[in-house]
Amino acid sequence: MADDVEPPVCLDRDTSDCRGVVEYRTALSATGKSFPRCDKHWEERLVRDEEIRARYPEQAPPDFDPTYAGERWDEDY
Ligand SMILES: [Zn+2]
């Protein structure tokens, strides 16, 4: 009879008002982790993710110089 499963609480509840259902959403990154977010904050999260991807394309631009600033483009692979 006891039901001690807590309903998930949106991770972003402190940043702005939540809206919609709070569910565990699987992150887009390869970690495979999932985090509870409401409909509204999950939507915002997806938009932010697209913006980040647009700014940092996966392919190195043709004029990318790997020696510049000592960074390597594919360091994380
Ligand atoms: Zn929320």
N, CA, C, O and the ligand as a Tripos MOL2 file, in Angstrom:
@<TRIPOS>MOLECULE
protein
  309   307    78     0     0
PROTEIN
NO_CHARGES

@<TRIPOS>ATOM
      1 N           0.8200   -1.1960    0.0000 N.3       1 MET1
      2 CA          0.0000    0.0000    0.0000 C.3       1 MET1
      3 C           0.8610    1.2560    0.0000 C.2       1 MET1
      4 O           0.5310    2.2580   -0.6340 O.2       1 MET1
      5 N           1.9870    1.1760    0.7350 N.am      2 ALA2
      6 CA          2.8500    2.3500    0.7930 C.3       2 ALA2
      7 C           3.4330    2.6510   -0.5790 C.2       2 ALA2
      8 O           3.9130    1.7630   -1.2830 O.2       2 ALA2
      9 N           3.3800    3.8960   -0.9300 N.am      3 ASP3
     10 CA          3.9580    4.3350   -2.2040 C.3       3 ASP3
     11 C           4.9250    5.4600   -1.9020 C.2       3 ASP3
     12 O           4.5530    6.6330   -1.8610 O.2       3 ASP3
     13 N           6.1900    5.0740   -1.6890 N.am      4 ASP4
     14 CA          7.1590    6.0990   -1.3030 C.3       4 ASP4
     15 C           8.0160    6.5560   -2.4810 C.2       4 ASP4
     16 O           9.1090    7.0880   -2.2840 O.2       4 ASP4
     17 N           7.5370    6.3570   -3.6780 N.am      5 VAL5
     18 CA          8.2640    6.8770   -4.8350 C.3       5 VAL5
     19 C           7.9470    8.3660   -4.9910 C.2       5 VAL5
     20 O           6.8120    8.7590   -5.2620 O.2       5 VAL5
     21 N           8.9770    9.1650   -4.8100 N.am      6 GLU6
     22 CA          8.7790   10.6060   -4.9310 C.3       6 GLU6
     23 C           8.5640   10.9840   -6.3920 C.2       6 GLU6
     24 O           9.2450   10.4640   -7.2760 O.2       6 GLU6
     25 N           7.6340   11.8730   -6.6440 N.am      7 PRO7
     26 CA          7.5120   12.3630   -8.0280 C.3       7 PRO7
     27 C           8.7590   13.1630   -8.3930 C.2       7 PRO7
     28 O           9.2990   13.8780   -7.5500 O.2       7 PRO7
     29 N           9.2180   13.0540   -9.6260 N.am      8 PRO8
     30 CA         10.4290   13.7940  -10.0160 C.3       8 PRO8
     31 C          10.2180   15.2920   -9.9200 C.2       8 PRO8
     32 O           9.1260   15.7970  -10.1810 O.2       8 PRO8
     33 N          11.2640   15.9890   -9.5460 N.am      9 VAL9
     34 CA         11.2090   17.4480   -9.4320 C.3       9 VAL9
     35 C          12.1070   18.0390  -10.5000 C.2       9 VAL9
     36 O          13.2470   17.6120  -10.6800 O.2       9 VAL9
     37 N          11.5780   19.0300  -11.2080 N.am     10 CYS10
     38 CA         12.3130   19.6350  -12.3210 C.3      10 CYS10
     39 C          13.6370   20.2390  -11.8470 C.2      10 CYS10
     40 O          13.6850   20.9450  -10.8400 O.2      10 CYS10
     41 N          14.7050   19.9500  -12.5890 N.am     11 LEU11
     42 CA         16.0370   20.4700  -12.2500 C.3      11 LEU11
     43 C          16.0910   21.9890  -12.3320 C.2      11 LEU11
     44 O          16.8540   22.6260  -11.6070 O.2      11 LEU11
     45 N          15.2970   22.5590  -13.1970 N.am     12 ASP12
     46 CA         15.3800   23.9990  -13.4430 C.3      12 ASP12
     47 C          14.2800   24.7730  -12.7330 C.2      12 ASP12
     48 O          13.9580   25.9010  -13.1050 O.2      12 ASP12
     49 N          13.7110   24.1580  -11.7120 N.am     13 ARG13
     50 CA         12.5670   24.8070  -11.0660 C.3      13 ARG13
     51 C          12.9370   26.1430  -10.4230 C.2      13 ARG13
     52 O          12.0690   26.9880  -10.2080 O.2      13 ARG13
     53 N          14.2320   26.3390  -10.1130 N.am     14 ASP14
     54 CA         14.6390   27.5850   -9.4710 C.3      14 ASP14
     55 C          14.8900   28.7120  -10.4630 C.2      14 ASP14
     56 O          14.9500   29.8780  -10.0720 O.2      14 ASP14
     57 N          15.0370   28.3800  -11.7370 N.am     15 THR15
     58 CA         15.3780   29.4150  -12.7110 C.3      15 THR15
     59 C          14.1410   30.1420  -13.2060 C.2      15 THR15
     60 O          14.1860   31.3470  -13.4520 O.2      15 THR15
     61 N          13.0420   29.4260  -13.3530 N.am     16 SER16
     62 CA         11.7870   30.0580  -13.7620 C.3      16 SER16
     63 C          10.6690   29.0720  -13.4890 C.2      16 SER16
     64 O          10.9160   27.9200  -13.1350 O.2      16 SER16
     65 N           9.4360   29.5320  -13.6570 N.am     17 ASP17
     66 CA          8.2960   28.6760  -13.3500 C.3      17 ASP17
     67 C           8.2410   27.4770  -14.2850 C.2      17 ASP17
     68 O           8.5270   27.5790  -15.4780 O.2      17 ASP17
     69 N           7.8690   26.3490  -13.7180 N.am     18 CYS18
     70 CA          7.7460   25.1370  -14.5050 C.3      18 CYS18
     71 C           6.3640   25.0830  -15.1590 C.2      18 CYS18
     72 O           5.4060   25.7160  -14.7160 O.2      18 CYS18
     73 N           6.3130   24.3020  -16.2230 N.am     19 ARG19
     74 CA          5.0330   24.1060  -16.8700 C.3      19 ARG19
     75 C           5.0100   22.7070  -17.4860 C.2      19 ARG19
     76 O           6.0010   22.2370  -18.0430 O.2      19 ARG19
     77 N           3.8720   22.0700  -17.3710 N.am     20 GLY20
     78 CA          3.7360   20.7540  -17.9730 C.3      20 GLY20
     79 C           4.1610   19.6470  -17.0330 C.2      20 GLY20
     80 O           4.3040   19.8560  -15.8290 O.2      20 GLY20
     81 N           4.3580   18.4860  -17.5850 N.am     21 VAL21
     82 CA          4.6590   17.3030  -16.8010 C.3      21 VAL21
     83 C           6.1560   17.1970  -16.5680 C.2      21 VAL21
     84 O           6.9530   17.3970  -17.4850 O.2      21 VAL21
     85 N           6.5330   16.8780  -15.3250 N.am     22 VAL22
     86 CA          7.9430   16.6330  -15.0250 C.3      22 VAL22
     87 C           8.2330   15.1510  -15.2520 C.2      22 VAL22
     88 O           7.6290   14.2820  -14.6240 O.2      22 VAL22
     89 N           9.1560   14.8850  -16.1480 N.am     23 GLU23
     90 CA          9.5300   13.5090  -16.4530 C.3      23 GLU23
     91 C          11.0370   13.4100  -16.5570 C.2      23 GLU23
     92 O          11.7350   14.4130  -16.7110 O.2      23 GLU23
     93 N          11.5310   12.1750  -16.4710 N.am     24 TYR24
     94 CA         12.9480   11.9640  -16.7110 C.3      24 TYR24
     95 C          13.1960   11.9800  -18.2050 C.2      24 TYR24
     96 O          12.6160   11.1900  -18.9500 O.2      24 TYR24
     97 N          14.0680   12.8910  -18.6420 N.am     25 ARG25
     98 CA         14.4000   13.0070  -20.0660 C.3      25 ARG25
     99 C          15.8330   12.5550  -20.2470 C.2      25 ARG25
    100 O          16.7260   12.9650  -19.5050 O.2      25 ARG25
    101 N          16.0420   11.7230  -21.2220 N.am     26 THR26
    102 CA         17.3870   11.2300  -21.4770 C.3      26 THR26
    103 C          18.2080   12.3190  -22.1550 C.2      26 THR26
    104 O          17.8140   12.8790  -23.1780 O.2      26 THR26
    105 N          19.3430   12.5970  -21.5650 N.am     27 ALA27
    106 CA         20.1960   13.6530  -22.0870 C.3      27 ALA27
    107 C          20.6620   13.3280  -23.4900 C.2      27 ALA27
    108 O          20.7770   12.1630  -23.8710 O.2      27 ALA27
    109 N          20.9300   14.3830  -24.2580 N.am     28 LEU28
    110 CA         21.3700   14.1950  -25.6350 C.3      28 LEU28
    111 C          22.8250   13.7750  -25.7010 C.2      28 LEU28
    112 O          23.2700   13.2140  -26.7020 O.2      28 LEU28
    113 N          23.5630   14.0430  -24.6440 N.am     29 SER29
    114 CA         24.9630   13.6600  -24.6500 C.3      29 SER29
    115 C          25.0910   12.1500  -24.5000 C.2      29 SER29
    116 O          24.1080   11.4510  -24.2590 O.2      29 SER29
    117 N          26.2930   11.6700  -24.6440 N.am     30 ALA30
    118 CA         26.5110   10.2300  -24.6790 C.3      30 ALA30
    119 C          26.5700    9.6050  -23.2890 C.2      30 ALA30
    120 O          26.8410    8.4110  -23.1620 O.2      30 ALA30
    121 N          26.3260   10.3810  -22.2620 N.am     31 THR31
    122 CA         26.4460    9.8450  -20.9120 C.3      31 THR31
    123 C          25.3620    8.8270  -20.6020 C.2      31 THR31
    124 O          25.5420    7.9540  -19.7530 O.2      31 THR31
    125 N          24.2210    8.9460  -21.3020 N.am     32 GLY32
    126 CA         23.1250    8.0210  -21.0630 C.3      32 GLY32
    127 C          22.3450    8.3310  -19.8130 C.2      32 GLY32
    128 O          21.4300    7.5880  -19.4590 O.2      32 GLY32
    129 N          22.6820    9.4050  -19.1360 N.am     33 LYS33
    130 CA         21.9520    9.7770  -17.9240 C.3      33 LYS33
    131 C          20.6550   10.4810  -18.2940 C.2      33 LYS33
    132 O          20.5220   11.0580  -19.3740 O.2      33 LYS33
    133 N          19.7020   10.4190  -17.3680 N.am     34 SER34
    134 CA         18.4630   11.1560  -17.5950 C.3      34 SER34
    135 C          18.1780   12.0290  -16.3940 C.2      34 SER34
    136 O          18.4960   11.6740  -15.2590 O.2      34 SER34
    137 N          17.5820   13.1640  -16.6550 N.am     35 PHE35
    138 CA         17.3150   14.1280  -15.5970 C.3      35 PHE35
    139 C          15.8560   14.5580  -15.6560 C.2      35 PHE35
    140 O          15.2810   14.6890  -16.7360 O.2      35 PHE35
    141 N          15.2660   14.7730  -14.4940 N.am     36 PRO36
    142 CA         13.8680   15.2130  -14.4830 C.3      36 PRO36
    143 C          13.7430   16.6760  -14.8920 C.2      36 PRO36
    144 O          14.4050   17.5570  -14.3440 O.2      36 PRO36
    145 N          12.8850   16.9000  -15.8570 N.am     37 ARG37
    146 CA         12.5790   18.2830  -16.2530 C.3      37 ARG37
    147 C          11.1260   18.3700  -16.6860 C.2      37 ARG37
    148 O          10.5520   17.4040  -17.1890 O.2      37 ARG37
    149 N          10.5480   19.5300  -16.4830 N.am     38 CYS38
    150 CA          9.1780   19.7330  -16.9400 C.3      38 CYS38
    151 C           9.1780   19.9720  -18.4470 C.2      38 CYS38
    152 O          10.2300   20.1430  -19.0620 O.2      38 CYS38
    153 N           7.9900   19.9800  -19.0260 N.am     39 ASP39
    154 CA          7.8850   20.1740  -20.4730 C.3      39 ASP39
    155 C           8.5710   21.4540  -20.9280 C.2      39 ASP39
    156 O           9.3180   21.4650  -21.9070 O.2      39 ASP39
    157 N           8.3020   22.5260  -20.2000 N.am     40 LYS40
    158 CA          8.8180   23.8260  -20.6180 C.3      40 LYS40
    159 C          10.3500   23.8710  -20.5600 C.2      40 LYS40
    160 O          11.0050   24.2970  -21.5110 O.2      40 LYS40
    161 N          10.9030   23.4300  -19.4430 N.am     41 HIS41
    162 CA         12.3580   23.5210  -19.3010 C.3      41 HIS41
    163 C          13.0830   22.5230  -20.2020 C.2      41 HIS41
    164 O          14.2070   22.7820  -20.6340 O.2      41 HIS41
    165 N          12.4570   21.4030  -20.4820 N.am     42 TRP42
    166 CA         13.0630   20.4580  -21.4150 C.3      42 TRP42
    167 C          13.1260   21.0600  -22.8070 C.2      42 TRP42
    168 O          14.1180   20.9190  -23.5220 O.2      42 TRP42
    169 N          12.0420   21.7370  -23.1750 N.am     43 GLU43
    170 CA         11.9980   22.4230  -24.4730 C.3      43 GLU43
    171 C          13.1260   23.4500  -24.5650 C.2      43 GLU43
    172 O          13.8390   23.5160  -25.5660 O.2      43 GLU43
    173 N          13.2760   24.2410  -23.5170 N.am     44 GLU44
    174 CA         14.3260   25.2600  -23.5020 C.3      44 GLU44
    175 C          15.6990   24.6190  -23.5960 C.2      44 GLU44
    176 O          16.6020   25.1330  -24.2560 O.2      44 GLU44
    177 N          15.8340   23.4970  -22.9290 N.am     45 ARG45
    178 CA         17.1020   22.7820  -22.9430 C.3      45 ARG45
    179 C          17.4560   22.3260  -24.3680 C.2      45 ARG45
    180 O          18.6050   22.4330  -24.7940 O.2      45 ARG45
    181 N          16.4650   21.8220  -25.0870 N.am     46 LEU46
    182 CA         16.6930   21.3620  -26.4520 C.3      46 LEU46
    183 C          17.1100   22.5090  -27.3620 C.2      46 LEU46
    184 O          18.0030   22.3690  -28.1980 O.2      46 LEU46
    185 N          16.4460   23.6460  -27.1840 N.am     47 VAL47
    186 CA         16.7890   24.8130  -28.0010 C.3      47 VAL47
    187 C          18.2230   25.2370  -27.7400 C.2      47 VAL47
    188 O          18.9770   25.5220  -28.6700 O.2      47 VAL47
    189 N          18.5940   25.2750  -26.4600 N.am     48 ARG48
    190 CA         19.9540   25.6680  -26.0900 C.3      48 ARG48
    191 C          20.9590   24.7130  -26.7070 C.2      48 ARG48
    192 O          22.0110   25.1300  -27.1920 O.2      48 ARG48
    193 N          20.6370   23.4540  -26.6860 N.am     49 ASP49
    194 CA         21.5380   22.4500  -27.2270 C.3      49 ASP49
    195 C          21.7600   22.6570  -28.7200 C.2      49 ASP49
    196 O          22.8770   22.5180  -29.2160 O.2      49 ASP49
    197 N          20.6860   22.9910  -29.4300 N.am     50 GLU50
    198 CA         20.8130   23.2300  -30.8640 C.3      50 GLU50
    199 C          21.6730   24.4460  -31.1340 C.2      50 GLU50
    200 O          22.4770   24.4520  -32.0660 O.2      50 GLU50
    201 N          21.5050   25.4720  -30.3210 N.am     51 GLU51
    202 CA         22.3100   26.6760  -30.4980 C.3      51 GLU51
    203 C          23.7840   26.3670  -30.2940 C.2      51 GLU51
    204 O          24.6380   26.8470  -31.0400 O.2      51 GLU51
    205 N          24.0740   25.5670  -29.2870 N.am     52 ILE52
    206 CA         25.4660   25.2060  -29.0200 C.3      52 ILE52
    207 C          26.0350   24.4080  -30.1790 C.2      52 ILE52
    208 O          27.1680   24.6380  -30.6020 O.2      52 ILE52
    209 N          25.2470   23.4690  -30.6940 N.am     53 ARG53
    210 CA         25.7210   22.6690  -31.8290 C.3      53 ARG53
    211 C          25.9500   23.5260  -33.0600 C.2      53 ARG53
    212 O          26.8850   23.2880  -33.8250 O.2      53 ARG53
    213 N          25.0850   24.5360  -33.2560 N.am     54 ALA54
    214 CA         25.2320   25.4060  -34.4140 C.3      54 ALA54
    215 C          26.5140   26.2230  -34.3050 C.2      54 ALA54
    216 O          27.1520   26.5400  -35.3080 O.2      54 ALA54
    217 N          26.8750   26.5560  -33.0830 N.am     55 ARG55
    218 CA         28.0600   27.3860  -32.8740 C.3      55 ARG55
    219 C          29.3400   26.5620  -32.9540 C.2      55 ARG55
    220 O          30.3840   27.0670  -33.3660 O.2      55 ARG55
    221 N          29.2600   25.3170  -32.5670 N.am     56 TYR56
    222 CA         30.4530   24.4730  -32.5680 C.3      56 TYR56
    223 C          30.2060   23.2340  -33.4280 C.2      56 TYR56
    224 O          29.8700   22.1680  -32.9120 O.2      56 TYR56
    225 N          30.3740   23.3850  -34.7380 N.am     57 PRO57
    226 CA         30.1380   22.2470  -35.6360 C.3      57 PRO57
    227 C          31.0870   21.0980  -35.3370 C.2      57 PRO57
    228 O          32.2040   21.3000  -34.8600 O.2      57 PRO57
    229 N          30.6200   19.8900  -35.6270 N.am     58 GLU58
    230 CA         31.4440   18.7240  -35.3180 C.3      58 GLU58
    231 C          32.6450   18.6010  -36.2400 C.2      58 GLU58
    232 O          33.6820   18.0560  -35.8620 O.2      58 GLU58
    233 N          32.4930   19.1080  -37.4400 N.am     59 GLN59
    234 CA         33.6090   19.0630  -38.3740 C.3      59 GLN59
    235 C          34.4500   20.3200  -38.2000 C.2      59 GLN59
    236 O          33.9140   21.4160  -38.0410 O.2      59 GLN59
    237 N          35.7550   20.1580  -38.2310 N.am     60 ALA60
    238 CA         36.6110   21.3170  -38.1420 C.3      60 ALA60
    239 C          36.4480   22.1490  -39.4050 C.2      60 ALA60
    240 O          36.4060   21.6070  -40.5090 O.2      60 ALA60
    241 N          36.3570   23.4610  -39.2460 N.am     61 PRO61
    242 CA         36.2800   24.3130  -40.4370 C.3      61 PRO61
    243 C          37.5610   24.1900  -41.2420 C.2      61 PRO61
    244 O          38.6140   23.8850  -40.6820 O.2      61 PRO61
    245 N          37.4880   24.4270  -42.5660 N.am     62 PRO62
    246 CA         38.6600   24.2280  -43.4390 C.3      62 PRO62
    247 C          39.8600   25.0460  -43.0040 C.2      62 PRO62
    248 O          41.0030   24.6410  -43.2160 O.2      62 PRO62
    249 N          39.6070   26.1920  -42.4000 N.am     63 ASP63
    250 CA         40.7420   27.0380  -42.0310 C.3      63 ASP63
    251 C          41.1780   26.8260  -40.5820 C.2      63 ASP63
    252 O          41.9430   27.6180  -40.0300 O.2      63 ASP63
    253 N          40.6810   25.7450  -39.9770 N.am     64 PHE64
    254 CA         41.0630   25.4920  -38.5960 C.3      64 PHE64
    255 C          42.5250   25.0670  -38.5200 C.2      64 PHE64
    256 O          42.9650   24.1630  -39.2310 O.2      64 PHE64
    257 N          43.2580   25.7290  -37.6530 N.am     65 ASP65
    258 CA         44.6780   25.4380  -37.5030 C.3      65 ASP65
    259 C          44.9090   24.7340  -36.1670 C.2      65 ASP65
    260 O          44.7830   25.3560  -35.1130 O.2      65 ASP65
    261 N          45.2430   23.4530  -36.2010 N.am     66 PRO66
    262 CA         45.3840   22.6930  -34.9530 C.3      66 PRO66
    263 C          46.4890   23.2070  -34.0450 C.2      66 PRO66
    264 O          46.4970   22.9160  -32.8490 O.2      66 PRO66
    265 N          47.4110   23.9590  -34.5970 N.am     67 THR67
    266 CA         48.4850   24.4680  -33.7570 C.3      67 THR67
    267 C          48.0830   25.7540  -33.0450 C.2      67 THR67
    268 O          48.7710   26.2110  -32.1320 O.2      67 THR67
    269 N          46.9610   26.3320  -33.4730 N.am     68 TYR68
    270 CA         46.5310   27.5930  -32.8900 C.3      68 TYR68
    271 C          46.0950   27.3750  -31.4460 C.2      68 TYR68
    272 O          45.2430   26.5290  -31.1730 O.2      68 TYR68
    273 N          46.6630   28.1160  -30.5460 N.am     69 ALA69
    274 CA         46.3360   28.0590  -29.1230 C.3      69 ALA69
    275 C          46.5950   26.6780  -28.5260 C.2      69 ALA69
    276 O          46.1590   26.3820  -27.4130 O.2      69 ALA69
    277 N          47.2870   25.8610  -29.2520 N.am     70 GLY70
    278 CA         47.6360   24.5500  -28.7210 C.3      70 GLY70
    279 C          46.4600   23.6220  -28.5250 C.2      70 GLY70
    280 O          46.5440   22.6750  -27.7430 O.2      70 GLY70
    281 N          45.3690   23.8750  -29.2190 N.am     71 GLU71
    282 CA         44.1960   23.0300  -29.0590 C.3      71 GLU71
    283 C          44.0380   22.0730  -30.2260 C.2      71 GLU71
    284 O          44.4200   22.3550  -31.3620 O.2      71 GLU71
    285 N          43.4670   20.9430  -29.8990 N.am     72 ARG72
    286 CA         43.1540   19.9870  -30.9580 C.3      72 ARG72
    287 C          41.6520   19.8650  -31.0580 C.2      72 ARG72
    288 O          40.9650   19.7810  -30.0400 O.2      72 ARG72
    289 N          41.1350   19.8530  -32.2730 N.am     73 TRP73
    290 CA         39.6870   19.8450  -32.4770 C.3      73 TRP73
    291 C          39.0780   18.5400  -31.9560 C.2      73 TRP73
    292 O          38.0040   18.5520  -31.3540 O.2      73 TRP73
    293 N          39.7540   17.4340  -32.1840 N.am     74 ASP74
    294 CA         39.1420   16.1280  -31.8950 C.3      74 ASP74
    295 C          39.6350   15.5260  -30.5890 C.2      74 ASP74
    296 O          39.6700   14.3070  -30.4220 O.2      74 ASP74
    297 N          40.0070   16.3870  -29.6820 N.am     75 GLU75
    298 CA         40.5730   15.9870  -28.4150 C.3      75 GLU75
    299 C          39.6900   15.0050  -27.6320 C.2      75 GLU75
    300 O          40.1950   14.1660  -26.8860 O.2      75 GLU75
    301 N          38.3930   15.1160  -27.8060 N.am     76 ASP76
    302 CA         37.4730   14.3120  -26.9880 C.3      76 ASP76
    303 C          37.1880   12.9370  -27.5660 C.2      76 ASP76
    304 O          36.4460   12.1510  -26.9780 O.2      76 ASP76
    305 N          37.7740   12.6510  -28.7100 N.am     77 TYR77
    306 CA         37.4860   11.3420  -29.3040 C.3      77 TYR77
    307 C          38.5150   10.3090  -28.8630 C.2      77 TYR77
    308 O          38.4350    9.1480  -29.2640 O.2      77 TYR77
    309 ZN         10.7670   23.1040  -14.9610 Zn       78 ZN78
@<TRIPOS>BOND
     1     1     2 1
     2     2     3 1
     3     3     4 2
     4     3     5 am
     5     5     6 1
     6     6     7 1
     7     7     8 2
     8     7     9 am
     9     9    10 1
    10    10    11 1
    11    11    12 2
    12    11    13 am
    13    13    14 1
    14    14    15 1
    15    15    16 2
    16    15    17 am
    17    17    18 1
    18    18    19 1
    19    19    20 2
    20    19    21 am
    21    21    22 1
    22    22    23 1
    23    23    24 2
    24    23    25 am
    25    25    26 1
    26    26    27 1
    27    27    28 2
    28    27    29 am
    29    29    30 1
    30    30    31 1
    31    31    32 2
    32    31    33 am
    33    33    34 1
    34    34    35 1
    35    35    36 2
    36    35    37 am
    37    37    38 1
    38    38    39 1
    39    39    40 2
    40    39    41 am
    41    41    42 1
    42    42    43 1
    43    43    44 2
    44    43    45 am
    45    45    46 1
    46    46    47 1
    47    47    48 2
    48    47    49 am
    49    49    50 1
    50    50    51 1
    51    51    52 2
    52    51    53 am
    53    53    54 1
    54    54    55 1
    55    55    56 2
    56    55    57 am
    57    57    58 1
    58    58    59 1
    59    59    60 2
    60    59    61 am
    61    61    62 1
    62    62    63 1
    63    63    64 2
    64    63    65 am
    65    65    66 1
    66    66    67 1
    67    67    68 2
    68    67    69 am
    69    69    70 1
    70    70    71 1
    71    71    72 2
    72    71    73 am
    73    73    74 1
    74    74    75 1
    75    75    76 2
    76    75    77 am
    77    77    78 1
    78    78    79 1
    79    79    80 2
    80    79    81 am
    81    81    82 1
    82    82    83 1
    83    83    84 2
    84    83    85 am
    85    85    86 1
    86    86    87 1
    87    87    88 2
    88    87    89 am
    89    89    90 1
    90    90    91 1
    91    91    92 2
    92    91    93 am
    93    93    94 1
    94    94    95 1
    95    95    96 2
    96    95    97 am
    97    97    98 1
    98    98    99 1
    99    99   100 2
   100    99   101 am
   101   101   102 1
   102   102   103 1
   103   103   104 2
   104   103   105 am
   105   105   106 1
   106   106   107 1
   107   107   108 2
   108   107   109 am
   109   109   110 1
   110   110   111 1
   111   111   112 2
   112   111   113 am
   113   113   114 1
   114   114   115 1
   115   115   116 2
   116   115   117 am
   117   117   118 1
   118   118   119 1
   119   119   120 2
   120   119   121 am
   121   121   122 1
   122   122   123 1
   123   123   124 2
   124   123   125 am
   125   125   126 1
   126   126   127 1
   127   127   128 2
   128   127   129 am
   129   129   130 1
   130   130   131 1
   131   131   132 2
   132   131   133 am
   133   133   134 1
   134   134   135 1
   135   135   136 2
   136   135   137 am
   137   137   138 1
   138   138   139 1
   139   139   140 2
   140   139   141 am
   141   141   142 1
   142   142   143 1
   143   143   144 2
   144   143   145 am
   145   145   146 1
   146   146   147 1
   147   147   148 2
   148   147   149 am
   149   149   150 1
   150   150   151 1
   151   151   152 2
   152   151   153 am
   153   153   154 1
   154   154   155 1
   155   155   156 2
   156   155   157 am
   157   157   158 1
   158   158   159 1
   159   159   160 2
   160   159   161 am
   161   161   162 1
   162   162   163 1
   163   163   164 2
   164   163   165 am
   165   165   166 1
   166   166   167 1
   167   167   168 2
   168   167   169 am
   169   169   170 1
   170   170   171 1
   171   171   172 2
   172   171   173 am
   173   173   174 1
   174   174   175 1
   175   175   176 2
   176   175   177 am
   177   177   178 1
   178   178   179 1
   179   179   180 2
   180   179   181 am
   181   181   182 1
   182   182   183 1
   183   183   184 2
   184   183   185 am
   185   185   186 1
   186   186   187 1
   187   187   188 2
   188   187   189 am
   189   189   190 1
   190   190   191 1
   191   191   192 2
   192   191   193 am
   193   193   194 1
   194   194   195 1
   195   195   196 2
   196   195   197 am
   197   197   198 1
   198   198   199 1
   199   199   200 2
   200   199   201 am
   201   201   202 1
   202   202   203 1
   203   203   204 2
   204   203   205 am
   205   205   206 1
   206   206   207 1
   207   207   208 2
   208   207   209 am
   209   209   210 1
   210   210   211 1
   211   211   212 2
   212   211   213 am
   213   213   214 1
   214   214   215 1
   215   215   216 2
   216   215   217 am
   217   217   218 1
   218   218   219 1
   219   219   220 2
   220   219   221 am
   221   221   222 1
   222   222   223 1
   223   223   224 2
   224   223   225 am
   225   225   226 1
   226   226   227 1
   227   227   228 2
   228   227   229 am
   229   229   230 1
   230   230   231 1
   231   231   232 2
   232   231   233 am
   233   233   234 1
   234   234   235 1
   235   235   236 2
   236   235   237 am
   237   237   238 1
   238   238   239 1
   239   239   240 2
   240   239   241 am
   241   241   242 1
   242   242   243 1
   243   243   244 2
   244   243   245 am
   245   245   246 1
   246   246   247 1
   247   247   248 2
   248   247   249 am
   249   249   250 1
   250   250   251 1
   251   251   252 2
   252   251   253 am
   253   253   254 1
   254   254   255 1
   255   255   256 2
   256   255   257 am
   257   257   258 1
   258   258   259 1
   259   259   260 2
   260   259   261 am
   261   261   262 1
   262   262   263 1
   263   263   264 2
   264   263   265 am
   265   265   266 1
   266   266   267 1
   267   267   268 2
   268   267   269 am
   269   269   270 1
   270   270   271 1
   271   271   272 2
   272   271   273 am
   273   273   274 1
   274   274   275 1
   275   275   276 2
   276   275   277 am
   277   277   278 1
   278   278   279 1
   279   279   280 2
   280   279   281 am
   281   281   282 1
   282   282   283 1
   283   283   284 2
   284   283   285 am
   285   285   286 1
   286   286   287 1
   287   287   288 2
   288   287   289 am
   289   289   290 1
   290   290   291 1
   291   291   292 2
   292   291   293 am
   293   293   294 1
   294   294   295 1
   295   295   296 2
   296   295   297 am
   297   297   298 1
   298   298   299 1
   299   299   300 2
   300   299   301 am
   301   301   302 1
   302   302   303 1
   303   303   304 2
   304   303   305 am
   305   305   306 1
   306   306   307 1
   307   307   308 2
@<TRIPOS>SUBSTRUCTURE
     1 MET1         2 RESIDUE 1 A MET
     2 ALA2         6 RESIDUE 1 A ALA
     3 ASP3        10 RESIDUE 1 A ASP
     4 ASP4        14 RESIDUE 1 A ASP
     5 VAL5        18 RESIDUE 1 A VAL
     6 GLU6        22 RESIDUE 1 A GLU
     7 PRO7        26 RESIDUE 1 A PRO
     8 PRO8        30 RESIDUE 1 A PRO
     9 VAL9        34 RESIDUE 1 A VAL
    10 CYS10       38 RESIDUE 1 A CYS
    11 LEU11       42 RESIDUE 1 A LEU
    12 ASP12       46 RESIDUE 1 A ASP
    13 ARG13       50 RESIDUE 1 A ARG
    14 ASP14       54 RESIDUE 1 A ASP
    15 THR15       58 RESIDUE 1 A THR
    16 SER16       62 RESIDUE 1 A SER
    17 ASP17       66 RESIDUE 1 A ASP
    18 CYS18       70 RESIDUE 1 A CYS
    19 ARG19       74 RESIDUE 1 A ARG
    20 GLY20       78 RESIDUE 1 A GLY
    21 VAL21       82 RESIDUE 1 A VAL
    22 VAL22       86 RESIDUE 1 A VAL
    23 GLU23       90 RESIDUE 1 A GLU
    24 TYR24       94 RESIDUE 1 A TYR
    25 ARG25       98 RESIDUE 1 A ARG
    26 THR26      102 RESIDUE 1 A THR
    27 ALA27      106 RESIDUE 1 A ALA
    28 LEU28      110 RESIDUE 1 A LEU
    29 SER29      114 RESIDUE 1 A SER
    30 ALA30      118 RESIDUE 1 A ALA
    31 THR31      122 RESIDUE 1 A THR
    32 GLY32      126 RESIDUE 1 A GLY
    33 LYS33      130 RESIDUE 1 A LYS
    34 SER34      134 RESIDUE 1 A SER
    35 PHE35      138 RESIDUE 1 A PHE
    36 PRO36      142 RESIDUE 1 A PRO
    37 ARG37      146 RESIDUE 1 A ARG
    38 CYS38      150 RESIDUE 1 A CYS
    39 ASP39      154 RESIDUE 1 A ASP
    40 LYS40      158 RESIDUE 1 A LYS
    41 HIS41      162 RESIDUE 1 A HIS
    42 TRP42      166 RESIDUE 1 A TRP
    43 GLU43      170 RESIDUE 1 A GLU
    44 GLU44      174 RESIDUE 1 A GLU
    45 ARG45      178 RESIDUE 1 A ARG
    46 LEU46      182 RESIDUE 1 A LEU
    47 VAL47      186 RESIDUE 1 A VAL
    48 ARG48      190 RESIDUE 1 A ARG
    49 ASP49      194 RESIDUE 1 A ASP
    50 GLU50      198 RESIDUE 1 A GLU
    51 GLU51      202 RESIDUE 1 A GLU
    52 ILE52      206 RESIDUE 1 A ILE
    53 ARG53      210 RESIDUE 1 A ARG
    54 ALA54      214 RESIDUE 1 A ALA
    55 ARG55      218 RESIDUE 1 A ARG
    56 TYR56      222 RESIDUE 1 A TYR
    57 PRO57      226 RESIDUE 1 A PRO
    58 GLU58      230 RESIDUE 1 A GLU
    59 GLN59      234 RESIDUE 1 A GLN
    60 ALA60      238 RESIDUE 1 A ALA
    61 PRO61      242 RESIDUE 1 A PRO
    62 PRO62      246 RESIDUE 1 A PRO
    63 ASP63      250 RESIDUE 1 A ASP
    64 PHE64      254 RESIDUE 1 A PHE
    65 ASP65      258 RESIDUE 1 A ASP
    66 PRO66      262 RESIDUE 1 A PRO
    67 THR67      266 RESIDUE 1 A THR
    68 TYR68      270 RESIDUE 1 A TYR
    69 ALA69      274 RESIDUE 1 A ALA
    70 GLY70      278 RESIDUE 1 A GLY
    71 GLU71      282 RESIDUE 1 A GLU
    72 ARG72      286 RESIDUE 1 A ARG
    73 TRP73      290 RESIDUE 1 A TRP
    74 ASP74      294 RESIDUE 1 A ASP
    75 GLU75      298 RESIDUE 1 A GLU
    76 ASP76      302 RESIDUE 1 A ASP
    77 TYR77      306 RESIDUE 1 A TYR
    78 ZN78       309 GROUP 0 **** ****
